[in-house]
Amino acid sequence: MDYKLCDLVDIERLQTLLDHLYDATGIPSGIIGADGEIITATGWRDICTKFHRVNPETNSKCIESDTSISDKIKEGERYIVSHCKNGLVDIGSPILVDGKHVATIFQGQFFFNEPDIEFFRKQSRAVGFDEEDYIEEILKTPVISENQIKKVVVFLTDLAEFIADIGFSNLSTQAAYNELNDNHQEITAVYEELVATEEDLREHFDLLKESNFELNKSKERYKLVTEGAHDIIWDINLIDDKIFLSEQFEKVYKINRDSINGLLDMRLIIHPNDYEEVHSRFLDCLRNPVQYDYQYSDTFRTIDSENNVIWISSKARILTDKKGKAIRIAGSFRDVTDTIDYQKGIEKMAFTDSLTKTFNRNQLMSDLRKLTFEIENNNNLKLATMFLDLDNFKNINDVYGHTTGDGILELIAKRLKKFSGEDVSVYRFGGDEFALIIKNHNKNMLKNKANNILKSFKDPIFYMDKPFYITASIGICPYPECASSPDGLLRNSDIAMYNAKSKGKNSFVMFEEAMHKSTITKRKIEESLNHAIDKEEFFLVFQPKIEISTGKVYGFESLIRWRLSKNKIVAPYKFIPIAEERGLIENIDHWVIRNVFKTVAEWTKKGYDFNIISINLSPMTLNENIVPYLRKMSEIYLVSPDKIQIEVTENVLIESYEMTSKLISDIRKMGYTVALDDFGKGYSSLSHLKNLPIDILKIDKLFVDEIVNDESIVDLIIEIGQRYKMKIVAEGVERKDQLDVLTSYGCDYYQGYYHSKPMEKSKIEKVIFGII
């Protein structure tokens, strides 16, 4: 049989799976058919499509890599890691259906090690690429170690085998049904020949002797078919209620076929729970043959002499007399037990969460659709959904690993199942999110249920004899008061849950319409934010830092701004939290770092007098990528690290002290200074301060605002910083009396509107450096 992958697998769902894979790993992926046709692709980068594949010299290297992968697939390799001579790495794994290579799944466009920038500059010049654009694409390409990629390889090969299994299952099912239809058509043809002969005998009795020879031949053929078929062939004469069953009947049911003398005797093999419904459908088909196009078809359970359940698929043709009354029906039984069992297994997998054994998202949506339909026809029914998200669960996975995280999720699911019953169902929505459907409720009942669930989390979860204290945030949405569809129910429960998180977590919130409007505004910002870098909508402003002892500009703090349209600038406090939540902040911070380095290089070359420019880093950007990225920027722009200061917030150190402390130490070893921003707003940094690898303490504007009326806190911060030989910067200085107090306590630097607002680069050059 000639077939392609698209004939066996739902390509649209496969595309969605690859999209999720790209979101999780950042590695582009795609599937290419055995004939070279691109079936689906996600996240493929410009480094190949815009550069390598369009240049004859670099394209020949691409083709060489393609050929190498193809050859190794033919040799039977489960996966191939290809080192393209253009410098990139690709992984391929073949999809084999019934031994036939139908497609290859790829992931690629990454480096095992930090790229040699000089190598790519030379390659760019050699082949005539735009060097700046080419190097920029190289810098966008992720670096993934060989140890890290092992997990991707395992997933890739498993995914290829999983797709192949689905394809083979669909191929087998299709072949089985084709065989059934072919067999049925053959039986139908023989039967129709018999019917035609019999009708001819009834209407032309005078030709009986001449037709007898042909009739006997037809009967012989019919006998051969019935004896040779794997299916059970049956024929019922409805005039005298006589039934014929082929020999296969006795092999399957271990019942003497002579004991079945008429239609009612079929009760012996039809499952008692199915009999009434099967019998009713069968009689309706006989009474209305025209309505059923003279065909009968059904699938139901039967039982053999040992009470084994056998699923059969029955198909037949109906013969009528001149008045349209059914006088005969003949067809076949096919054993489809394996197919039914397989389908049930697939359905169970499709509707059950493999980890927690609770219902999954598919079952949740199915149940919601059924229940909302019932409510539309019965206003007395009540329905609500609860959306539950575990607070800070990512920290458990990060610190203890995903095995521990999965074990804890199983225990949490068991705890939530205790709330299930006739009116409450529990589902795992995905990750650390669970959902509950609650029927027959009122508002107070929902609040009590949510409170009881939150109280159940007060007791620790014990995993491997270690206690884990976990809290949850819950969003509640009743139907139809606050939603008009299943999707609306889940969306609004999710919105309410995020409101619970924003209010401090470990709580529940009932959905209100105002929350949805706020979410729409947030989503619009999020949608625009995805493309802000590509559209060059971000820009930097710089706020001067003043040395108090001399009154001179010491340096600047770089601050990002977003020009969404000509007359609309979005403040950082509106889009930075969204960027952190959606995993976009690292790209944004890298954009800031890159542009600060460019500015420092430009100002240094022009001879402008400044000491340092500081960069604020999000907690999410302070990860294993930051040190190599800073090193890369320093090499590209030839900027000395002592011109750059890195600012981190106090809460980063509180939440992940050991990891962050090591990263900051590594950054300082490279020559950068590090400032602790928003100092004083946390609650545990004083105990860590003497051991922190910090050069600068920044006093938050919150304390500077009250400095004239309450000097003690600022005085204490300055004294602590000086004791540990740190420089002190005061933020948000807006009045002279504030500056006077800071001066009297020995503060080193200040910034704020008292000196100037943050300004764009061109204005800084005019106002600070006096460039006309």
C-alpha positions in Angstrom: 0.0 0.0 0.0 1.4 3.4 -0.9 0.9 6.0 1.8 2.3 9.1 3.4 2.5 10.3 7.0 -0.4 12.7 6.4 -2.6 9.7 5.4 -2.0 8.1 8.9 -1.6 11.0 11.4 -3.5 14.2 12.3 -0.9 16.7 11.0 -2.7 19.7 12.6 -2.5 18.1 16.1 1.1 17.1 15.3 1.9 20.8 14.5 0.4 21.8 17.9 2.7 19.3 19.6 5.8 20.7 17.9 4.7 24.2 18.8 4.6 23.2 22.5 8.0 21.4 22.1 9.5 24.6 20.7 8.0 26.7 23.6 9.5 24.3 26.1 13.0 23.9 24.6 13.4 26.9 22.3 14.8 24.5 19.7 13.2 24.6 16.2 11.7 21.4 15.0 10.0 20.0 11.9 9.0 16.9 10.0 10.1 16.2 6.4 8.5 13.4 4.3 10.6 10.7 2.8 10.2 12.4 -0.6 11.7 15.7 0.8 8.3 17.5 1.3 8.2 19.7 4.4 5.1 18.4 6.3 5.3 20.7 9.3 7.8 23.0 11.0 8.0 25.3 14.0 10.3 28.1 15.0 12.7 27.6 12.1 15.2 30.5 12.3 16.5 32.9 9.7 20.1 31.6 10.2 19.4 28.9 7.6 16.5 30.2 5.6 17.9 33.7 5.2 21.6 32.9 5.0 22.9 29.3 4.7 20.2 27.9 2.3 20.3 30.8 -0.1 24.1 31.0 -0.7 25.6 28.3 -3.0 28.7 27.8 -0.9 27.0 27.4 2.5 24.0 25.6 0.9 26.4 22.9 -0.4 27.4 22.3 3.3 23.7 22.1 4.2 23.1 19.5 1.5 26.1 17.5 2.7 24.5 17.4 6.2 21.1 16.4 4.7 22.8 13.6 2.7 24.6 12.4 5.8 21.4 12.2 7.8 19.6 10.4 5.0 22.4 7.8 4.6 22.4 7.0 8.3 18.7 6.6 8.4 19.0 4.0 5.6 21.6 2.2 7.7 19.0 1.8 10.5 20.1 4.5 13.0 17.4 5.4 15.6 18.7 9.0 15.6 21.4 11.1 14.0 23.3 14.1 15.4 24.6 16.0 12.5 27.4 18.7 12.8 26.8 20.9 9.8 30.0 22.4 8.4 28.3 25.8 8.7 28.7 25.4 12.4 25.2 24.3 13.5 23.9 21.1 15.0 20.8 19.2 13.8 19.1 16.1 15.2 17.0 13.7 13.1 15.0 10.6 14.0 13.2 8.5 11.3 9.5 7.7 11.5 9.1 4.1 10.4 5.6 2.7 9.8 5.4 -1.0 9.2 9.1 -1.0 8.3 8.7 1.8 5.7 10.5 5.2 6.2 7.7 7.7 5.7 9.2 10.8 7.3 12.0 12.2 9.5 11.5 14.4 12.6 14.1 17.1 13.1 15.3 19.4 15.8 18.1 21.7 15.2 19.7 25.1 14.6 21.7 25.2 17.9 25.3 25.0 19.2 26.9 22.5 21.5 29.3 25.2 22.7 29.5 29.0 22.6 30.0 29.9 19.0 33.3 31.2 17.8 32.3 34.7 16.7 35.5 35.2 14.7 34.8 32.0 12.7 31.4 33.3 11.7 32.7 36.7 10.9 35.3 35.1 8.5 32.5 33.0 6.9 30.3 36.0 6.5 33.0 37.9 4.7 34.0 34.9 2.6 30.5 34.3 1.2 29.3 37.9 1.1 26.7 37.9 4.0 25.7 41.2 5.7 28.1 40.7 8.6 26.1 42.6 11.3 22.8 40.8 10.4 24.5 37.4 10.2 26.3 37.8 13.6 23.0 39.0 15.2 21.3 35.7 14.0 24.3 33.7 15.3 23.8 35.4 18.8 20.1 34.5 18.7 20.9 30.8 18.2 20.7 28.8 21.5 23.6 27.0 23.0 22.7 23.5 24.4 25.3 21.2 25.9 25.7 17.6 24.8 24.5 16.5 28.2 21.4 18.6 27.9 20.6 17.5 24.4 20.6 13.8 25.5 17.1 14.4 27.0 16.0 16.0 23.7 17.4 13.0 21.8 15.5 10.6 24.0 12.3 12.6 23.6 12.9 12.9 19.9 13.3 9.2 19.3 10.4 8.4 21.6 8.3 10.9 19.7 9.2 9.4 16.4 8.3 6.0 17.6 5.1 7.3 19.2 4.1 8.9 15.8 5.0 5.7 14.1 2.9 3.6 16.5 -0.1 5.9 15.9 0.4 5.7 12.1 0.8 1.9 12.2 -2.4 1.6 14.4 -4.3 3.7 12.0 -2.9 1.8 9.0 -3.9 -1.6 10.6 -7.4 -0.3 11.4 -7.8 1.0 7.9 -6.6 -2.4 6.4 -9.0 -4.3 8.8 -12.0 -2.2 7.7 -11.0 -2.5 4.0 -10.9 -6.3 4.5 -14.4 -6.2 6.2 -15.9 -4.1 3.4 -14.3 -6.3 0.7 -15.7 -9.4 2.3 -19.1 -7.8 2.8 -19.2 -6.7 -0.8 -18.3 -10.2 -2.0 -21.1 -11.7 0.2 -23.5 -9.1 -1.0 -22.7 -9.9 -4.6 -23.2 -13.6 -4.2 -26.4 -13.0 -2.1 -27.8 -10.6 -4.7 -27.1 -13.3 -7.4 -29.0 -15.8 -5.3 -31.9 -13.4 -4.7 -32.1 -12.6 -8.4 -32.2 -16.3 -9.2 -34.9 -17.0 -6.6 -37.0 -14.0 -7.7 -36.7 -15.3 -11.3 -37.9 -18.7 -10.1 -41.0 -17.2 -8.4 -42.0 -15.1 -11.3 -41.1 -17.5 -14.1 -41.9 -20.9 -12.8 -42.1 -22.2 -16.4 -38.4 -21.6 -16.7 -37.5 -23.7 -13.6 -35.7 -26.5 -15.4 -33.7 -24.1 -17.5 -32.7 -22.0 -14.4 -32.0 -25.0 -12.1 -28.4 -25.5 -13.5 -27.5 -21.8 -12.9 -29.1 -21.9 -9.4 -27.0 -24.9 -8.4 -23.9 -23.1 -9.5 -24.7 -20.1 -7.5 -25.4 -22.2 -4.4 -22.1 -23.9 -4.8 -20.3 -20.5 -4.9 -22.3 -19.3 -1.9 -21.3 -22.5 0.0 -17.6 -21.9 -0.9 -17.8 -18.3 0.4 -19.5 -19.2 3.6 -17.2 -22.1 4.4 -14.0 -20.1 3.6 -14.9 -16.8 5.2 -13.5 -15.8 8.6 -16.7 -14.1 9.4 -19.9 -15.8 10.4 -22.4 -15.8 7.4 -26.1 -15.8 8.3 -29.3 -15.8 6.3 -32.8 -15.5 7.7 -36.0 -16.3 5.7 -38.5 -14.0 7.4 -41.5 -15.8 5.8 -40.9 -19.1 7.7 -38.4 -17.7 10.3 -35.7 -20.2 9.2 -32.1 -19.2 9.9 -28.9 -20.3 8.2 -25.5 -20.0 10.0 -22.1 -20.9 8.5 -19.8 -23.3 10.2 -17.7 -20.4 11.6 -20.6 -19.9 14.1 -19.7 -23.1 16.0 -16.0 -22.3 16.0 -16.6 -18.8 17.6 -19.5 -19.5 20.0 -19.0 -23.3 20.7 -22.7 -23.7 20.2 -24.3 -26.2 17.8 -25.8 -24.1 15.0 -28.8 -26.5 14.7 -29.9 -25.3 18.1 -30.6 -21.8 16.6 -33.9 -22.4 14.8 -35.3 -18.9 14.4 -34.8 -15.2 15.1 -35.8 -15.4 18.8 -33.2 -18.1 19.4 -30.5 -15.5 18.7 -31.2 -14.4 22.3 -28.9 -17.3 23.3 -25.8 -15.4 22.0 -26.6 -11.7 22.4 -25.5 -10.1 25.7 -28.5 -9.8 28.1 -27.8 -6.1 28.7 -27.7 -5.4 24.9 -30.5 -7.7 23.7 -33.5 -5.3 24.0 -31.7 -2.5 22.2 -30.3 -4.7 19.5 -33.6 -6.5 18.9 -35.4 -3.1 18.7 -33.0 -1.7 16.1 -33.1 -4.9 14.1 -36.9 -4.9 13.9 -37.1 -1.2 13.1 -34.7 -1.8 10.1 -36.9 -4.7 8.9 -40.1 -2.6 9.2 -38.6 0.4 7.4 -36.2 -1.1 4.8 -36.4 1.9 2.5 -35.4 4.3 5.3 -32.3 2.2 5.9 -31.5 1.9 2.2 -32.2 -1.9 2.4 -29.1 -2.3 4.6 -28.6 -3.3 8.3 -25.6 -2.4 10.4 -24.9 -2.6 14.1 -22.1 -3.3 16.7 -22.9 -5.0 20.0 -21.8 -7.6 22.6 -22.4 -11.3 22.3 -21.5 -14.2 24.6 -20.3 -17.7 23.9 -21.1 -20.9 25.7 -18.5 -20.1 28.4 -19.9 -16.6 28.9 -16.9 -14.9 27.3 -17.9 -11.5 25.9 -17.3 -11.1 22.1 -17.9 -7.8 20.3 -19.2 -8.3 16.8 -19.9 -6.0 13.9 -23.0 -7.1 11.9 -23.7 -6.0 8.3 -26.6 -7.3 6.1 -28.8 -6.7 3.0 -32.6 -6.8 3.1 -34.8 -8.4 0.4 -38.4 -7.2 0.0 -41.3 -8.4 -2.0 -43.2 -6.2 -4.5 -45.1 -4.5 -1.8 -41.9 -3.4 0.0 -42.2 -5.9 2.9 -39.0 -7.5 4.1 -39.0 -11.2 3.3 -35.3 -12.1 3.7 -32.1 -10.7 5.3 -28.6 -12.0 4.9 -25.2 -10.8 6.2 -22.2 -11.5 8.4 -20.9 -11.2 11.9 -17.2 -10.1 12.4 -15.4 -10.4 15.7 -14.2 -6.9 16.5 -13.3 -7.5 20.2 -9.6 -6.6 19.8 -10.5 -3.4 17.9 -13.1 -2.4 20.6 -10.6 -3.2 23.5 -7.9 -1.2 21.7 -10.2 1.7 21.2 -11.3 1.6 24.9 -7.6 1.5 25.9 -6.9 4.5 23.7 -10.0 6.3 25.1 -8.9 5.7 28.7 -5.4 7.0 27.9 -7.0 10.0 26.2 -9.2 10.9 29.2 -7.0 9.9 32.1 -3.9 11.7 33.5 -1.0 9.2 33.3 0.7 10.5 36.4 -2.1 11.1 39.0 -4.7 8.7 37.5 -7.3 11.5 37.8 -9.4 12.6 34.8 -7.5 14.9 32.5 -8.3 18.0 30.4 -10.0 16.0 27.6 -12.4 14.5 30.1 -12.9 17.9 31.8 -14.0 19.5 28.5 -16.2 16.5 27.6 -18.0 16.7 31.0 -18.4 20.4 30.8 -20.0 20.2 27.3 -22.5 17.6 28.6 -23.4 19.4 31.8 -23.8 22.8 30.1 -26.1 21.2 27.5 -28.2 19.7 30.3 -28.4 23.1 32.1 -29.7 24.7 28.9 -32.7 22.3 29.1 -33.1 22.3 32.8 -32.7 25.7 34.6 -32.8 24.0 38.0 -29.3 22.4 37.6 -26.3 24.2 39.0 -22.7 24.1 37.9 -19.4 25.8 38.8 -15.7 25.2 38.1 -12.8 25.7 40.4 -9.3 26.2 38.9 -6.5 25.4 41.4 -2.9 26.3 40.9 -0.1 25.3 43.3 1.8 28.3 44.6 5.6 28.4 43.7 5.6 24.8 42.7 8.3 25.5 40.2 10.7 26.0 43.1 10.2 22.3 44.1 11.1 21.1 40.6 14.1 23.4 40.4 15.5 22.5 43.8 14.5 18.8 44.2 14.0 17.7 40.6 11.0 16.7 38.6 10.9 13.2 40.1 10.2 14.7 43.5 7.8 17.1 41.9 5.8 14.3 40.2 5.7 12.3 43.4 4.3 15.3 45.3 1.7 15.9 42.5 0.5 12.3 42.9 0.0 12.8 46.7 -1.8 16.2 46.1 -4.1 14.5 43.6 -5.0 11.8 46.2 -5.7 14.6 48.7 -8.0 16.4 46.3 -9.8 13.2 45.3 -11.1 13.1 48.9 -13.3 16.0 47.9 -14.8 14.1 44.9 -18.2 12.5 45.0 -21.6 12.6 43.3 -21.5 16.4 42.9 -17.7 17.0 42.7 -15.2 15.7 40.1 -11.5 16.3 40.2 -9.3 16.7 37.1 -5.6 17.4 36.4 -5.6 20.3 34.0 -1.8 20.1 33.4 1.5 20.8 35.2 0.6 21.9 38.7 -2.9 22.9 37.8 -6.1 21.1 38.8 -9.7 21.7 38.1 -12.9 20.7 39.9 -16.5 20.6 38.6 -19.1 21.2 41.3 -22.8 20.5 40.8 -25.9 21.4 42.8 -24.2 24.4 44.6 -24.9 27.8 46.0 -22.5 30.7 46.6 -21.9 29.8 50.3 -21.3 26.1 49.4 -18.7 27.1 46.9 -16.9 29.3 49.4 -17.0 26.6 52.1 -15.7 24.0 49.6 -12.8 26.4 48.6 -12.0 27.1 52.2 -11.9 23.4 53.1 -9.6 22.6 50.1 -7.2 25.4 51.3 -7.3 24.1 54.8 -6.3 20.6 53.6 -3.1 22.2 52.4 -2.1 23.3 55.9 -0.8 19.8 56.7 2.5 19.1 55.0 2.9 16.7 52.1 5.4 14.0 53.1 7.4 12.6 50.3 10.4 10.3 50.9 10.0 11.2 54.6 10.5 14.9 53.9 7.7 17.4 54.7 6.8 19.9 51.9 4.6 22.8 52.8 2.5 23.8 49.8 -0.3 26.3 49.3 -2.7 26.8 46.5 -4.6 29.6 44.8 -8.2 29.0 43.6 -10.4 30.7 41.1 -14.2 30.0 41.0 -16.7 30.6 38.2 -20.4 29.6 38.4 -22.5 28.8 35.3 -24.4 30.4 33.6 -24.1 33.5 35.9 -20.5 34.2 35.0 -19.9 32.3 31.7 -21.8 31.2 28.6 -19.7 28.2 27.5 -17.3 25.5 28.8 -14.4 27.5 27.4 -15.7 30.6 29.2 -16.0 28.7 32.4 -12.4 27.6 32.4 -11.1 31.0 31.1 -12.9 32.9 33.9 -11.9 30.4 36.6 -8.3 30.9 35.4 -8.7 34.7 35.5 -10.1 34.5 39.1 -7.2 32.2 40.1 -4.6 34.7 38.9 -6.4 37.4 40.9 -6.0 35.2 43.9 -2.3 34.9 43.3 -1.9 38.6 42.8 -3.6 39.1 46.2 -0.9 37.1 48.0 -1.7 33.5 47.0 -3.1 30.8 49.4 -6.6 32.1 48.9 -9.7 31.9 46.6 -11.5 34.5 44.4 -14.9 34.4 42.8 -14.9 35.6 39.2 -16.2 39.1 38.5 -16.7 40.7 35.0 -14.2 43.5 35.7 -11.4 40.8 36.0 -12.1 39.8 32.4 -11.8 43.4 31.1 -8.5 43.7 32.9 -7.3 40.4 31.4 -8.2 41.6 27.9 -6.1 44.7 28.4 -3.3 42.6 29.7 -3.5 40.2 26.7 -3.4 43.1 24.2 -0.2 44.2 25.9 1.1 40.6 25.8 0.3 40.1 22.1 2.1 43.4 21.2 5.0 42.5 23.5 5.7 39.3 21.5 6.8 41.4 18.6 8.1 44.6 20.3 11.8 43.7 19.8 11.4 42.8 16.1 9.5 46.0 15.5 12.2 48.0 17.4 9.5 49.5 19.7 11.8 49.5 22.8 14.1 52.3 23.6 16.4 53.3 26.5 16.4 56.3 28.8 19.2 57.1 31.2 18.9 58.7 34.7 22.1 60.4 35.9 23.7 59.2 39.2 25.3 62.1 41.1 28.3 61.9 43.4 27.1 63.8 46.5 30.6 64.9 47.6 31.3 66.7 44.2 27.9 67.3 42.7 29.2 65.8 39.4 27.5 63.1 37.2 29.2 59.8 38.2 27.2 57.6 35.8 23.7 56.5 34.6 21.0 54.0 35.3 19.6 52.5 32.0 15.8 52.1 32.0 13.7 50.5 29.3 10.7 52.2 27.8 8.2 50.8 25.2 6.8 53.1 22.5 3.6 51.1 21.5 2.5 53.8 19.1 3.4 57.3 18.2 1.6 58.8 21.2 1.5 55.9 23.6 4.4 54.9 25.8 3.8 51.9 28.1 5.4 52.1 31.6 7.7 49.3 32.7 5.5 48.4 35.7 2.8 47.5 33.2 4.7 45.2 30.8 7.7 43.9 32.8 5.5 41.6 35.0 3.7 40.3 31.9 7.1 39.6 30.2 8.2 37.7 33.3 5.0 35.7 33.5 5.1 34.8 29.8 8.8 33.9 29.6 9.8 36.9 27.4 11.8 38.8 30.0 15.2 37.2 29.2 15.0 38.3 25.6 14.1 41.8 26.7 16.9 42.0 29.3 19.4 40.7 26.7 18.1 43.5 24.4 18.8 46.0 27.1 22.3 44.5 27.8 23.2 44.6 24.1 22.1 48.2 23.7 23.8 49.4 26.8 27.1 47.8 25.6 26.6 49.6 22.2 26.0 52.9 24.0 29.1 52.5 26.3 31.2 51.6 23.2 29.9 54.6 21.3 30.3 57.1 24.2 33.8 55.8 25.1 34.9 56.1 21.5 33.6 59.7 21.4 35.5 60.5 24.6 32.5 61.4 26.8 33.3 61.6 30.5 31.3 59.0 32.6 32.2 56.3 35.0 29.5 53.6 34.7 26.1 52.6 33.3 24.0 50.3 35.3 21.6 47.6 34.0 18.6 46.2 35.9 18.2 42.4 35.6 15.0 40.5 36.2 15.3 37.5 38.6 14.5 35.2 35.7 17.4 36.5 33.6 19.9 35.8 36.4 20.5 32.2 35.4 23.2 30.1 33.9 23.0 32.0 30.5 23.9 35.4 32.0 27.7 35.0 32.5 28.4 33.7 28.9 26.1 36.4 27.4 28.0 39.2 29.3 31.3 37.7 28.1 30.0 37.6 24.5 28.8 41.2 24.6 32.1 42.4 26.0 34.0 40.6 23.2 31.7 41.9 20.4 31.6 45.6 21.5 35.1 45.7 23.1 33.7 47.2 26.3 35.6 46.9 29.6 33.4 45.3 32.4 34.3 48.1 34.8 32.1 50.4 32.7 29.0 48.3 33.4 27.2 47.8 36.7 24.6 45.0 37.2 21.6 45.7 39.5 19.7 42.9 41.1 16.7 43.1 43.5 16.8 42.0 47.1 14.0 39.4 46.7 16.2 37.4 44.2 18.7 36.7 47.0 15.9 35.9 49.5 14.2 33.3 47.2 17.4 31.6 45.8 20.3 32.7 47.8 22.9 30.0 47.1 22.5 29.9 43.3 22.2 33.7 42.9 25.1 34.4 45.2 27.3 32.1 43.0 26.2 33.8 39.8 26.9 37.3 41.2 30.3 36.1 42.4 31.1 34.9 38.8 29.9 38.3 37.4 32.1 40.2 39.8 35.1 38.0 38.9 34.7 39.2 35.3 35.2 42.8 36.5 31.6 44.0 36.8 30.3 45.8 39.9 27.0 44.6 41.3 24.3 46.7 43.1 21.6 45.4 45.4 18.4 47.3 44.3 15.3 48.1 46.5 17.3 47.3 49.7 15.2 47.4 52.8 11.9 46.2 51.2 12.7 42.6 52.0 12.8 41.0 55.5 15.8 38.6 55.6 18.7 40.3 53.8 20.3 41.7 56.9 21.3 38.2 58.0 22.9 37.6 54.6 24.3 41.0 53.9 27.8 40.5 55.3 28.3 37.4 53.0 26.8 38.9 49.9 29.1 39.6 46.9 27.7 43.1 46.5 29.5 46.4 45.8 26.6 48.9 46.0 23.5 49.2 48.2 20.6 51.2 46.7 18.1 52.7 49.1 14.5 52.4 47.8 12.5 55.5 47.1 9.9 54.3 49.6 12.4 55.2 52.5 13.7 58.4 50.8 10.1 59.8 50.6 9.9 59.7 54.4 13.5 60.5 55.2 12.8 64.0 56.6 10.2 62.7 59.1 11.8 59.3 59.8 15.6 59.3 59.4 16.3 56.2 61.5 15.8 53.6 58.7 17.9 55.3 56.1 20.6 56.1 58.7 20.7 52.4 59.6 21.0 51.2 56.0 23.8 53.7 55.3 25.6 52.6 58.5 25.2 48.9 57.6 26.5 49.5 54.0 29.5 51.5 55.2 30.3 48.8 57.8 30.6 46.2 55.0 32.6 48.7 52.8 29.7 49.2 50.3 28.9 52.3 48.4 25.4 53.7 49.0 23.0 55.1 46.3 19.7 56.8 47.2 16.9 56.5 44.7 14.0 58.9 44.1 15.5 62.1 45.5 13.0 64.9 44.6 13.7 67.7 47.2 16.7 69.5 48.6 15.8 68.7 52.2 16.0 65.0 51.3 19.5 65.5 49.8 20.6 67.4 52.9 19.7 64.5 55.2 21.4 62.0 52.9 24.6 64.2 52.8 24.7 64.4 56.6 24.6 60.6 56.9 27.4 60.1 54.4 25.5 58.7 51.4 27.8 58.4 48.4 25.4 58.9 45.4 21.9 59.9 44.6 19.5 59.9 41.6 16.1 61.3 41.1 14.0 64.2 39.8 15.8 66.7 42.0 18.6 66.5 39.5 16.8 65.3 36.4 14.3 62.8 35.0 15.5 59.9 32.9 16.4 61.1 29.4 16.9 59.5 26.0 20.5 59.1 24.7 20.4 62.1 22.4 19.2 64.4 25.2 21.9 63.1 27.6 24.5 64.0 25.0 23.2 67.5 24.8 22.4 68.2 28.5 25.1 66.2 30.3 28.0 66.1 27.8 27.2 69.5 26.2 27.2 68.2 22.6 25.5 70.6 20.2 
